[in-house]
C-alpha cells in the first residue's frame, strides 16, 4: 500500500477442497486408535493391562526394561525378571540401599 490506486494489493488464498481436506484428515488420524479398536483388546491383553497398572513404579520399571529388550513379563515371571534386572543394574540409587 504505497498510495498508488492503480496497484492491486489483494492476496489470493487457495481454497481447500473438501476431498483434499478429507485425505489430509485421514492421514492425520491414522496413528490414533478409535474407541472400537481400544475396546477390541483380547481378554488376556486387558488382564495384562490391569495387572501392569497395579504394579509399583519399581516393578513397572522392570517391565519397561525387559520390554525394551524384547522380553515379555507377566505375573508368572515378574519375580525372576526383577532378580535378573537387579543383578545387571546393581542397587537402585533411588531406593536408598
Residue, then its C-alpha position, 0 to 999 in steps of 0.5 A: x500500500x504505497x498510495x498508488x490506486x492503480x496497484x492491486x494489493x489483494x492476496x489470493x488464498x487457495x481454497x481447500x477442497x473438501x476431498x483434499x481436506x478429507x485425505x489430509x484428515x485421514x492421514x492425520x488420524x491414522x496413528x490414533x486408535x478409535x474407541x472400537x479398536x481400544x475396546x477390541x483388546x483380547x481378554x488376556x491383553x486387558x488382564x495384562x493391562x490391569x495387572x501392569x497398572x497395579x504394579x509399583x513404579x519399581x516393578x513397572x520399571x522392570x517391565x519397561x526394561x525387559x520390554x525394551x529388550x524384547x522380553x515379555x513379563x507377566x505375573x508368572x515371571x515378574x519375580x525372576x525378571x526383577x532378580x535378573x534386572x537387579x543383578x545387571x543394574x546393581x542397587x537402585x540409587x533411588x531406593x536408598x540401599 
